[in-house]
């Protein structure tokens, strides 16, 4: 779940505030413990606009199996290998064994 950077409590009850703070604490704890990644970006293709730095990653929002029988793979993210606007991007692939 992605938390809003401008949260509003529509229901101004102590329980609503406790829920909001609990969600925030869960995400912060997950990030600090390494069980949650600190990014919520995903796209169907590598970026074609905007500035990016070497090492930036964009998750693939619609992964599916591709390739020929015996060498199928899934593109799960895009990795920026050279900083720029939009930078140089490569696919991060995982073999499926199919």
N, C-alpha and C positions, 0 to 999 in steps of 0.2 A: 504494500500500500504506500502510495506517495503522499506525504504530508504537504499541505499548503504552506507557502511561505508567508501568507497573510491570513492566518486562521481567524474564523469568526465563530462565535458560539451563538447559533440560532436559538438554541434552547438554553437560556441563561440559568442553568441549575448547577449546583456543585458537582453532580454526577457527570454532567457534560464536560466540565473542566477536567475532572479526574480522568475521564476517557481520553481526552485530547492529550493530556500530559503523559498518560500511560503509553499511548501510541508513540509519542515522541521519544520517550525513554527506551522503549523496545528497539526502535531504529538506531538510536545513538549507541545503546549497548551492543547491538548486533554489529555495527560498524567497528566499534572499538575491539570487539572480540574476534573479528575476522569472519563472522558467520553471515554477514550481509555486506554486499558491495555498495559503495557510496555513489552509485549513479543510477539514474532511471531513464536513460535515453535509449531509444530504439528506433530503427528506420528500416525500410524495405530495401534500401540501396546505400552505397557509400555516399557521403556528402558531396555535393557539387558547388555549394556556396558556403561562405563563412570561413573564419580563420581557425586553424587547428594546429596543435603541437604534436611533434613526434611522440608516439606512445599513446595518444588518445584512442579510445575504443568506442565504437557504436555497436550495440547489440542488434542483431537482425530480428525484426519484429514478426517475420513470417517464415521461419525456417521450414524447409522441406527437403526430403531426400532428392539428390540429383546424381547424374553420372550413369555410366553403363554398368550392367550386371557384373559383379565381381569387384567393382571399384567405386561403389556408390559412396557419397559423402553428404554432409549437411554443412552449409555455411551458417555459422552461429554468430559471427560478428565481423566487423571491419576494423582494421588496424591502420592508423596513420604512421607511415614509415618515414615521411619527410614533412616538416612543418611548412605551412603555407596557407594560401587562400585558393582552393580549399585543402591544400595538402595533397600528399600522395597516399593512396589507400590500397590495401590488399585485403583479400578475403581470408578470414580465419576459418579453416575447414576441419571437420572431424570425420574420419572414415567410419562407416557404419558396419562394414563387414559383409554387406549384401552384394 
